[in-house]
Structures are given as C-alpha cells and as structure tokens.
C-alpha cells in the first residue's frame, strides 16, 4: 500500500469525526464510564473475531506489521488487551449497562477507526487499574496513526492524546509525599507526613472526631456516685473473661495505649507522645529522651532500659514487654553491624559514614526502625487477631497496612480514642489485689505529687531521677523536639517510694535503670534476671482477664482516677438489672447518659475480646487509621531501609503464621526456666493470649 493510499485511509473526515464523538458522548451520558468500558469490551471481541470488510476480506491491523508486540512473558496484542479489559470489568464488579443505540453504531464504524479509538482509551484504562504491558507497542501504534491525520484533524488527535498524556502525568502521584533520605522516624514523631509535618508530633493537641450540638446535661450526677453504681466491681465479685483471654494480652494493650496516649497533667487537651505506634515508651518522646537511655556507641541502648517512667507503677509484666523490645533493639543493632550488608555500617574518609559517631547514629536509627517493625507485627498478627476472635495460630490475618491511602496524611490521636481505650474492667484478680496494695500506698502521692517530691528529696540521687544529658556531639536537628527532654518529674518523685515498698532494688541496681517489682538487675551489667522476667510474663499468661462490658466490673482502687466525659432503652445498655436501674435513676432518659459511663456498661460482643459494641467499632476504626496513616510503617519498611536481614526479621516466622512474638520470647528469654528451657512451650506459644487449658 502506498503512503498516500494509507494516509487517505486513516484520515477521518469532519462528518465521521463529529459522528464518532457524538456516539461517545451519548454513551457516556446514558451509561457513564461503565458504558464506555462495555463498548471497549465489544470492540475487543469484534477485533479478536476478525471482522471482515464489505467484500468479505479480512482486514490487516496496522499494529500486526511494524508494531507487532515485542517478546514478553505476559499476554500481548489483542489477547492481552482482552485479558486486561476483563480485569477492569472485574474491578468494576462486572457492571454491564444496557447497550444503547450509540454503542451499536460504534460497533459498525470501519475497523481501523474502531482501532484508533479502542487503543487510545484502553491505554488510559489499563494505566488506572492494571499494570501496562508496554511491549504491546500500543502507544507507538497510536502515535503512528495520529501522525498521518494531517493538520486539519489535530482536534481529533488532541482528544486522543490528552488521555495518554494524563497517563504519564499520573505515574507520579501528587502531592509528593515521600522523599529520599526521610525513612527514619524523627525523635518527636514530626515529619511522618511530609505533606503535614506536624501531624502526630509529640506535644501537640488531641484532635476531636465527634462534634455534638446537643444541650449539655445540667444535672449530671457526681462522678463518685456514677463510679459506685455503674462501674465499681463489687467486693469479692469477679467475672472471668468468657473467651478465656488472659492478662498477658492486656499487658500488651497497656504498652500500646501508653505509646499513643500521654495526657499532659497540666493541659488535658495535649498529648505528650506521638500519634504513632513507634515504641516511644521505650525510646522517649524527643531527642533528649532518646540520648538519656542510649549508650551512644554502636547504636545500642543501655541494658534493659526504657524511658517512660509511667510503666514503673504498672503490673510488672507490662515492663517486661518493654524489656523484650529493649533487648531486641540491641540484638538487631549488633546483628546489623556483624552482617554489615554492602558495607553499610563501615566508616572512613571515603565512606558515606565518616566517624564512629555516624555509625552509632545509623545503627541506632536502623535498629529502631526494625524494632518498631517487629512491634507492628505483634500488633497485627497477635493483638488484632485476638480482638477479632481469630486464632493466633491461623493463616488469616487482618492487615490494615497493606493498602495505605495516598498521600499518607499522618495520624493525630483523637480525644475520643483516649476516652474509650479504658479497659480497667479486664484487670484480673491477682493484679487487682496487687493494684489495691499499690494504690493504698501510692494513692496519696498520686493525688498530691508535691508530697512525693518532698518525701523523696532526701533520697540519694540516681540515674532514674536525673534529667537526661544531651550528648554534645549531636547537634539539634529537625524532629528532635524539646531539647530539655520530657518532664516526668512527677513519676520520678514516685520511684523511690515505689522501690522502697515494692521493687526493693539496691542503689547499685537503681544506678543501672528503672526498677521492676519482682525482678532484680545484675549490678554489673544492668540486665534483669531472665528467670524473674519469665515468671512475671507467665503470671499474666496464666491469669484470666475480667469480662468487659455490662458495668460493675472496674476495680475499686481506680475510682479517683476516672474522668467522666459528657455522652433505646436502658435495657439496651446492659443485661444487668442493677445497672439498668442505676442508669434510670442517675440520668432519667437514655440520651442523657454520659459517654464514658455509657460506653463501659454497654453489652459486649459475643466473640474475640468481647469488647462493648460501640467501643469495638471505634477501636478498630481508630486502629486502622492509626496504622494506615503511618508513612514509616506503610512505605518505609523496605529491604533497602531495613537491610535484607532486618526486613525478613519483621516478617515473622512461617512456622508461627507470620508472628514474631514467639521468636522474641525464645530469643531474649530462651533459657529462663531453671532447667534451661524457654518460659513457654511450643504449644503455649501458639496461643499466648488465652489461659492454658
């Protein structure tokens, strides 16, 4: 075929052009994008079937010559197009609109015209929902055809090329939300979202999710009366958790809640921790905090140390979990330096890292990233599975981080999330007894912190009560936060009193780090005794938690520390008649029941963690947003950032269905039993959050 003959064949006259555009507009008006997709499907079918011309001769496609597909392992040509279109139709749930007259007419236009329209639109669709196989040479074929249209047909050419230009523009999502060299977490949680860098920063304000315009209840009952009649666990009364969930699960829950909630005692609207599950309780809430627990060499933390002093007053099993992650950090840092993948942690004048201080920083930040990846694994594979009622020893897991939104906006913890995440009713009997004793001793100091400060002022100074010292070699940088460190003076003042009555650590132990009731440190190394730690973990493992929901289940010792926040029948709240009666007498009508009290006395779900219904929905919604809007967890947990070894570690073990918690326990407490065996059997590790049978 001569060039002039080919050109004349490929030029649309004005009438044909307008008619074609009219058909497309009509289809889109009558059936929307689904109609266009369905029409394209029909066009592909007609092409595959090899429609004949008016003389019965098969038409030769322009792309079967010079633009034949290049070798590819994927389906190419019309077969590839058809397969891709089927995927798009499946993506759109197989919606097939009624065929219009315009659709029918498009199917009757000359084959080469159909080809031009089809290839241009298909390219646009494929780039949206399925990968583009560029070896079909579709783009090149369209450019060849458009190149023969002539100057008077540029409007038609522009209409076909604009969607293709959009394809290339959309290859790079906007706004840009990820930059090279931004893969480490900042000390204070800022710049997690590069679009909104202050979102989730330690020391920022809680956000508010719900805006209520209901009139305030002007006759609220006194808080202590609400606690007595609706929440307080009657003396000698305990309802075991119906799913057999143990306190070890709630030790982990305590780590999680303290990681994202740290309300400023001087300003209840301000959150002193970050909005991310980043083990801030271990590492601290700013750079000064971090350096106070670092060895400042080889990326290591001080042995068995953590920053957040609030954990000293918690049941000791909670602190043991932090010790596990502290040990895991040092294990990871040592392993990274030992493997030294691609010389990443070498230093010298000709290296990326110039000094030993540079190596320390790179090892610390990489180990921290891997350690928080392990923490996220425990949350997804163990914690969430238990909440949903799925066995930890199951192939199924619900992964909120699999498909993050774009851009990742960051997470700011809501004040409502803080209110509902109060599961004190779950406290087991042993921990309740311990808590009653602690609160009887420490209660006056908690209510009047100044008395604790004066009481402990005569105590010899120790490393716990000192302000963190900032390493002079480390300049202040973006994301460092408060250069003076987080003010935990209230808890610092309580530690000597708590140690005297409960932990009984020697001055030499106290110099090495924070105390744990029931465990002792080696005064030389600072490490806790493994057998002590294992006993504290097993105490939580063998102790059944309390049933949540329904009311009248919160230990009495917590009465002074519950802040009630202002919230179709009373029978809807609880199955307990005494709770229904109390609600009616205290509030009059259901719509006047306060949010906090109403949430805690609501009926529980029937499986899994058996949370009250509203709390369960809110917890999962907040958890999904918390995880999916964490840029570090969703986009930076890559082999390039973690190293190949570190990335594989965060993926857990296939033998434990992707879980890493069993490995951490065996790795860091592997010979804790007197007989030299791990603290848990293989059978127990399969279901750590249920009491043993």
PyMOL commands that set and color helices and strands:
alter all, ss='L'
color gray80, all
select helices_A, chain A and resi 3-9+14-48+62-64+77-91+101-106+111-129+134-136+138-146+151-169+223-231+247-260+280-283+287-293+309-313+316-339+341-343+356-388+415-420+424-426+429-447+449-456+489-503+507-512+530-541+556-561+570-573+577-587+590-592+595-601+613-628+631-635+639-650+654-656+661-668+682-685
alter helices_A, ss='H'
color red, helices_A
select strands_A, chain A and resi 263-264+267-271
alter strands_A, ss='S'
color yellow, strands_A
deselect
rebuild
show_as cartoon
